[in-house]
């Protein structure tokens, strides 16, 4: 699943390529996604000019001079621009044809993605209203995490992946940030000292900044707006490296299930 850095990479690509361009035609080939695409989406978007592209957690918000197109890539969604209007392949569900002759295409083999319309301020949309602060914002701090953790006994890895706590930190980057902060992913949030939360927030930001700067993680289903792959996966410290040596101490990286997700960590470095 594309995580925050991948979605932010796509957002930046869209911001540079489609803003100030007008949508002249919308083709919906398959409306049956996680939620059905609105039957009148093509009619409501055609003729609209794209004003900006924002991100909230893992959601993309394509603001037009009318309504906002709300997109989630689900497990396997891709969104990229193409020259002209090439024939659609399998799972190419939606095309937004632009006034300059290019096509913005949405591809989703598993159909877990979303493409909905939002009127007015989308902050109150049911899909967005309960999302926690952005991890790169000033609202996200060690003090905030400490307060939110009080009274909870969940593993810190699961806590970080709760979108109500913080927006968009998925499995890969939670594992990497916890390694950088030297915190065991199964440690209960109530057993983490207050100063370590400051360290954790710094580690989360450093991990995400590094991934965004590299263009995201190389995953089978992820590609940039221009179709090229991300490459942060080449620099992962623990995720997917079970059985390999820790880059810090040489101990063997191990994996275990935490909250139904595979977690990777160094048993010596992370406590």
C-alpha positions in Angstrom: 0.0 0.0 0.0 1.4 3.5 -0.8 2.2 5.2 2.4 2.6 8.9 3.3 5.9 9.5 1.4 4.6 7.8 -1.7 1.3 9.8 -1.6 3.3 13.0 -1.0 5.6 12.3 -3.9 2.5 11.8 -6.1 1.0 15.0 -4.8 4.1 17.0 -5.6 4.2 15.5 -9.1 0.5 16.4 -9.7 1.1 19.9 -8.3 3.8 20.4 -10.9 2.0 18.9 -13.8 -1.8 19.5 -13.7 -2.4 22.6 -11.6 -3.9 25.4 -13.7 -5.0 23.0 -16.4 -8.6 22.4 -17.3 -10.3 19.0 -17.3 -12.1 18.7 -20.6 -13.4 15.1 -20.4 -13.7 12.4 -17.8 -14.0 8.7 -18.7 -15.2 6.3 -16.0 -14.7 2.7 -17.1 -15.2 0.9 -13.8 -17.1 2.7 -11.0 -17.0 -0.1 -8.5 -14.2 0.8 -6.2 -14.2 0.5 -2.4 -17.1 3.0 -2.6 -18.8 3.5 -5.9 -17.6 6.4 -8.0 -20.4 9.0 -8.1 -22.5 8.4 -11.2 -22.3 12.1 -12.1 -18.6 12.5 -11.5 -17.8 13.0 -15.2 -20.4 15.6 -15.6 -19.4 17.5 -12.4 -15.6 17.6 -13.2 -15.7 18.3 -17.0 -14.8 21.9 -17.6 -13.3 22.5 -14.2 -9.8 24.0 -13.7 -7.4 22.3 -11.2 -6.3 25.0 -8.7 -4.2 23.0 -6.3 -3.4 19.5 -5.1 -3.3 18.8 -1.3 -2.8 15.8 0.9 -4.4 14.7 4.2 -2.9 11.6 5.6 -2.9 9.2 2.6 -5.7 11.0 0.8 -5.1 13.3 -2.2 -7.4 16.3 -2.6 -7.5 17.8 -6.1 -9.1 21.2 -5.6 -10.9 22.6 -8.7 -12.7 25.8 -9.3 -15.8 23.9 -8.4 -15.6 20.8 -6.2 -12.7 18.8 -4.8 -11.8 15.4 -6.1 -10.9 13.1 -3.1 -8.6 10.2 -4.0 -7.3 7.3 -2.1 -5.0 4.8 -3.8 -6.0 1.8 -1.6 -3.8 -1.2 -1.8 -2.6 -1.0 -5.4 -3.8 2.2 -6.9 -1.6 4.3 -9.3 -2.2 7.8 -10.6 0.0 9.1 -13.4 0.0 11.4 -16.4 0.3 10.2 -20.0 0.9 12.0 -23.3 -2.3 11.9 -25.4 -5.1 9.5 -24.7 -3.5 6.0 -25.1 -5.8 2.9 -25.1 -6.7 1.8 -21.6 -5.3 -1.4 -20.2 -6.8 -3.8 -17.6 -7.7 -2.0 -14.4 -7.4 1.5 -15.9 -10.7 2.7 -14.3 -10.7 6.5 -14.8 -9.2 9.0 -17.2 -9.1 12.7 -16.7 -8.3 14.2 -20.1 -6.7 17.6 -19.8 -6.9 20.7 -22.1 -3.2 20.3 -23.1 -3.8 16.8 -24.6 -2.5 14.8 -21.6 -4.4 12.2 -19.6 -4.4 11.7 -15.8 -5.1 8.0 -15.4 -6.3 6.1 -12.3 -5.3 2.4 -12.2 -6.3 0.0 -9.4 -6.2 -3.8 -9.9 -7.7 -4.6 -6.5 -10.3 -1.8 -6.6 -9.7 -0.8 -2.9 -9.1 2.8 -3.9 -11.5 5.7 -3.8 -12.5 8.6 -6.1 -15.2 10.8 -4.6 -16.3 14.4 -4.8 -16.4 16.8 -1.9 -18.1 20.2 -1.8 -16.9 23.1 0.4 -14.4 22.5 3.2 -13.4 18.9 3.0 -11.9 18.9 6.5 -15.3 17.8 7.8 -15.7 14.9 5.3 -16.4 11.6 7.2 -13.2 10.1 5.7 -11.0 13.0 6.9 -12.6 14.4 10.1 -11.1 11.8 12.5 -7.6 11.8 11.1 -4.9 12.9 13.6 -2.2 15.6 13.0 0.2 15.4 10.1 3.5 14.0 11.3 5.5 16.8 9.7 3.3 19.5 11.2 4.0 21.6 14.4 0.9 20.0 16.0 2.7 16.7 16.1 5.2 16.6 19.0 6.5 14.5 21.8 4.2 16.2 24.2 1.2 15.3 22.0 2.2 11.7 21.7 2.8 11.4 25.4 -0.6 12.8 26.2 -2.4 10.6 23.7 -0.6 7.5 25.0 -1.8 7.9 28.6 -4.2 5.2 29.7 -3.4 3.0 26.7 -1.6 -0.3 26.7 -1.1 -1.0 23.0 2.3 -1.6 21.3 3.9 1.6 20.2 4.0 0.3 16.6 0.3 -0.2 16.5 -0.2 3.2 18.2 1.8 5.0 15.5 -0.2 3.2 12.7 -3.5 4.4 14.2 -4.7 7.2 11.8 -6.7 8.8 14.7 -3.4 9.3 16.6 -1.2 10.5 13.7 -1.9 10.8 9.9 -0.4 8.4 7.4 2.4 6.6 9.2 2.2 3.1 7.7 4.0 -0.2 8.4 7.2 0.5 6.6 7.9 3.9 8.1 6.7 3.0 11.6 9.3 0.2 11.6 12.1 2.4 10.3 11.3 5.3 12.7 11.2 3.0 15.7 14.6 1.6 14.7 16.1 5.1 14.4 14.7 6.0 17.8 15.9 2.7 19.3 12.5 1.8 20.6 11.2 -1.8 20.5 8.0 -1.9 18.3 6.2 -4.1 20.9 6.9 -1.9 23.9 3.7 -0.6 25.5 3.1 3.1 25.0 2.6 3.6 28.8 6.1 2.2 29.4 7.9 4.7 27.2 9.5 7.6 29.1 8.5 11.1 28.2 11.9 12.2 26.7 11.8 9.2 24.4 8.7 10.5 22.7 10.6 13.6 21.7 13.3 11.4 20.2 10.6 9.3 18.4 8.9 12.4 16.8 12.3 13.5 15.6 13.0 10.1 14.2 9.6 9.9 12.5 10.2 13.3 10.8 13.7 12.3 9.7 12.5 9.0 8.3 9.6 10.6 6.3 11.7 13.5 5.1 14.4 11.1 3.8 11.8 8.9 2.1 10.0 11.9 0.5 13.4 13.3 -0.7 14.1 9.9 -2.3 10.7 9.7 -3.9 9.1 7.0 -1.8 9.7 3.3 -1.3 10.2 0.8 -4.1 7.0 -1.3 -3.9 5.6 -3.5 -6.6 2.5 -1.4 -6.9 4.0 2.1 -6.5 5.1 4.5 -9.2 5.5 8.2 -9.5 3.2 10.4 -11.5 5.5 10.0 -14.5 5.5 6.2 -14.1 9.0 5.8 -12.6 9.5 3.9 -9.4 10.5 5.2 -6.0 13.9 4.0 -4.6 13.9 4.6 -0.8 13.5 0.9 -0.5 17.2 0.5 -1.2 18.0 2.4 2.0 15.7 0.6 4.5 17.4 -0.3 7.7 15.1 -3.0 9.1 11.9 -3.4 7.1 12.1 -6.5 4.9 15.6 -7.3 6.2 14.8 -10.3 8.6 17.9 -12.5 8.9 20.3 -9.8 7.8 22.7 -8.0 10.1 21.8 -4.7 11.8 23.6 -1.8 10.3 24.5 -0.5 13.8 25.5 -3.5 15.9 25.6 -6.5 13.5 22.8 -8.4 15.4 20.4 -10.3 13.2 17.2 -8.4 12.3 14.1 -10.3 13.4 10.4 -10.1 12.5 7.2 -10.7 14.4 3.5 -10.0 14.0 2.3 -6.9 16.0 -1.2 -5.8 15.5 -1.6 -8.2 12.5 1.3 -6.6 10.7 4.8 -7.8 10.1 7.3 -5.8 12.2 11.0 -5.7 11.7 13.5 -4.7 14.4 16.9 -5.2 16.0 16.6 -7.1 19.3 19.8 -5.5 20.6 19.4 -1.9 19.5 15.7 -1.5 20.2 14.5 -1.6 23.8 
